């Protein structure tokens, strides 16, 4: 049986497996669509993006929440840059829950929360990818987390996971500018965002027909 995510509505430009715990990045042209597939479910996919022609014009989590009027990311959400330029539109979403308040895991956070500073982290994955584009720690900003479940209660209390995405859930992100997309397939093992079992995800880039 063909999974729904395997049906791509247009010519495929790239189709790459992102191994468990690995980073990934790619430049996309305006109009191309990035499909991120949570192949096995319950896998957090940390995400950053930068204007391909001006890296200082980069993802703005706070402005994205303000302009969309919601702290959660879902179908129809427009992802904005610090200059309030649309970077991506979430044109398809089979999961229904994505976070942009939880940020990414880091060596410092793993030390502070779990006394495990040597565990792999999304921050290090991001930095390894950013180096390819001449960027470094000063270019890190608050990120977005696809398929990561961060419920927020009425009193403001929040928690990380457990994940709710099912095998084969995907998001389609239409590039609204020439953009660099950066992914960390979250390696976190100390909390339930990945169900204590980091798994591979797939990145497909296509040109909508
Ligand atoms: Zn992480």
Boltz pocket constraint, residues with backbone or C-beta under 6 A from the ligand:
constraints:
  - pocket:
      binder: B
      contacts: [[A, 46], [A, 104], [A, 105], [A, 121], [A, 122], [A, 123], [A, 184], [A, 186], [A, 187], [A, 188]]
      max_distance: 6.0
